[in-house]
Amino acid sequence: MRDRIPRPHATVILAIAADGKIADTARSPARFGSANDKAHLEQQIAAADAVLFGNGTLRAYGTTLRVTAPDLLDWREERGKPLQPVQIVCSQSCQFDPNWRFFQQPVPRWLLTGKSAEFPSQSPTNLPLNSMFDRILFVETAGGEIDWIDAFGQLANLGIQRLAILGGGQLVASLLAAGSIDEFWLTVCPLILGGAAAPTPVEGKGFLASFAPKLELLAVKQVGQEVFLHYRVARSTIHQGIGSEVNYPH
Ligand SMILES: NC(=O)c1ccc[n+]([C@@H]2O[C@H](COP(=O)([O-])OP(=O)(O)OC[C@H]3O[C@@H](n4cnc5c(N)ncnc54)[C@H](OP(=O)(O)O)[C@@H]3O)[C@@H](O)[C@H]2O)c1
């Protein structure tokens, strides 16, 4: 039974403009959140065993957010966790620029790719991919996309109980369609980005309203000009993740 395979508890964390966009039409990095939002994101990352993002997000930022706040580093150390969660990028093309700062950051880096990927043995600058990543996970694919049941099963077997999903919209859409997301944290930021082509939290083919994943609102918090929304994905649309029982920093 595929839906009985253990999998990490997965939480999506995104900043959105008041019109729902997660970036402008130039697909710029989303740096419109406040310092409070950045601290909230770092807290969610610190609570995770690993973070997952798509190659489009890595391409936009070229970098990732590390845990640097002393109280969060202490929190991880006290629980015997490595100081930094694993940073996992998913990609089918495996096209990365080794000059992205991400590849110099002092974090554990994993690549998640499909068994059917056209896996180049070397990056565009002739650096072998296995020298850029600490671990490469090959997973089943369906229709050219990663099979998330297989991928999350492999992650659970490697001890990943809690996963923070950092976007972008293409990744979130495929995870949601696979029933692999448990929670959303959305920070509504006070600006309008607009633009039909600007990325949104969930891209892909979309859901007809009658089949749309349903959410339960867990909390609403206003801090300054921003609103932090915490949702749980209704149980009928997911199968139970592991790693839900531990107390995480809030
Ligand atoms: N506001 C926020 O909090 C926030 C957060 C993150 C990102 N963003 C914005 O979002 C934009 C990027 O979003 P996006 O939708 O283009 O990118 P994305 O989901 O980050 O990345 C898409 C790429 O990731 C890989 N990928 C994603 N899902 C996959 C799957 N199911 N199977 C195999 N590969 C998969 C593929 O890489 P390959 O092409 O290499 O195969 C795909 O082209 C940027 O503008 C960024 O600024 C905003």
The ligand as a Tripos MOL2 file, in Angstrom:
@<TRIPOS>MOLECULE
LIG
   48    52     1     0     0
SMALL
NO_CHARGES

@<TRIPOS>ATOM
      1 N1          7.7800   34.2170   -2.0290 N.am      1 LIG1
      2 C1          8.4170   33.1340   -1.6560 C.2       1 LIG1
      3 O1          8.4120   32.7910   -0.4610 O.2       1 LIG1
      4 C2          9.1570   32.3200   -2.6800 C.ar      1 LIG1
      5 C3          9.7680   31.1190   -2.2760 C.ar      1 LIG1
      6 C4         10.4160   30.3580   -3.2360 C.ar      1 LIG1
      7 C5         10.4300   30.7670   -4.5600 C.ar      1 LIG1
      8 N2          9.8400   31.9370   -4.9020 N.ar      1 LIG1
      9 C6          9.8430   32.3800   -6.3130 C.3       1 LIG1
     10 O2          9.3380   31.3340   -7.1140 O.3       1 LIG1
     11 C7          9.9570   31.3980   -8.3990 C.3       1 LIG1
     12 C8         10.4280   29.9980   -8.7600 C.3       1 LIG1
     13 O3          9.3130   29.1510   -8.7920 O.3       1 LIG1
     14 P1          9.1450   28.0030   -9.9140 P.3       1 LIG1
     15 O4          7.7480   27.5140   -9.8740 O.co2     1 LIG1
     16 O5          9.7390   28.4720  -11.1820 O.co2     1 LIG1
     17 O6         10.1720   27.0210   -9.4430 O.3       1 LIG1
     18 P2         10.4220   25.7810   -8.5080 P.3       1 LIG1
     19 O7          9.2490   24.9370   -8.1920 O.co2     1 LIG1
     20 O8         11.2900   26.2680   -7.3950 O.co2     1 LIG1
     21 O9         11.3790   25.0320   -9.5150 O.3       1 LIG1
     22 C9         10.9350   24.4320  -10.6980 C.3       1 LIG1
     23 C10        12.0290   23.4590  -11.0980 C.3       1 LIG1
     24 O10        12.2810   22.5560  -10.0050 O.3       1 LIG1
     25 C11        12.3370   21.2310  -10.4580 C.3       1 LIG1
     26 N3         11.0900   20.5770  -10.0540 N.ar      1 LIG1
     27 C12        10.0340   21.1240   -9.3880 C.ar      1 LIG1
     28 N4          9.0920   20.1890   -9.1940 N.ar      1 LIG1
     29 C13         9.5570   19.0400   -9.7380 C.ar      1 LIG1
     30 C14         9.0460   17.7260   -9.8540 C.ar      1 LIG1
     31 N5          7.8490   17.4050   -9.3560 N.pl3     1 LIG1
     32 N6          9.7800   16.7840  -10.5040 N.ar      1 LIG1
     33 C15        10.9940   17.1110  -10.9960 C.ar      1 LIG1
     34 N7         11.5480   18.3350  -10.9220 N.ar      1 LIG1
     35 C16        10.8300   19.2790  -10.2990 C.ar      1 LIG1
     36 C17        12.4760   21.3430  -11.9620 C.3       1 LIG1
     37 O11        13.8560   21.5950  -12.1680 O.3       1 LIG1
     38 P3         14.6310   21.2940  -13.5500 P.3       1 LIG1
     39 O12        14.1070   22.2950  -14.5160 O.co2     1 LIG1
     40 O13        16.0590   21.5110  -13.1940 O.co2     1 LIG1
     41 O14        14.3010   19.8990  -13.9330 O.co2     1 LIG1
     42 C18        11.6260   22.5740  -12.2550 C.3       1 LIG1
     43 O15        11.9120   23.2050  -13.4900 O.3       1 LIG1
     44 C19        11.0750   32.4100   -8.2950 C.3       1 LIG1
     45 O16        10.6610   33.6110   -8.9100 O.3       1 LIG1
     46 C20        11.2410   32.6500   -6.8040 C.3       1 LIG1
     47 O17        11.6240   33.9640   -6.4880 O.3       1 LIG1
     48 C21         9.2090   32.7100   -3.9930 C.ar      1 LIG1
@<TRIPOS>BOND
     1     1     2 1
     2     2     3 2
     3     2     4 1
     4     4     5 ar
     5     4    48 ar
     6     5     6 ar
     7     6     7 ar
     8     7     8 ar
     9     8     9 1
    10     8    48 ar
    11     9    10 1
    12     9    46 1
    13    10    11 1
    14    11    12 1
    15    11    44 1
    16    12    13 1
    17    13    14 1
    18    14    15 2
    19    14    16 1
    20    14    17 1
    21    17    18 1
    22    18    19 2
    23    18    20 1
    24    18    21 1
    25    21    22 1
    26    22    23 1
    27    23    24 1
    28    23    42 1
    29    24    25 1
    30    25    26 1
    31    25    36 1
    32    26    27 ar
    33    26    35 ar
    34    27    28 ar
    35    28    29 ar
    36    29    30 ar
    37    29    35 ar
    38    30    31 1
    39    30    32 ar
    40    32    33 ar
    41    33    34 ar
    42    34    35 ar
    43    36    37 1
    44    36    42 1
    45    37    38 1
    46    38    39 2
    47    38    40 1
    48    38    41 1
    49    42    43 1
    50    44    45 1
    51    44    46 1
    52    46    47 1
@<TRIPOS>SUBSTRUCTURE
     1 LIG1         1 GROUP 0 **** ****
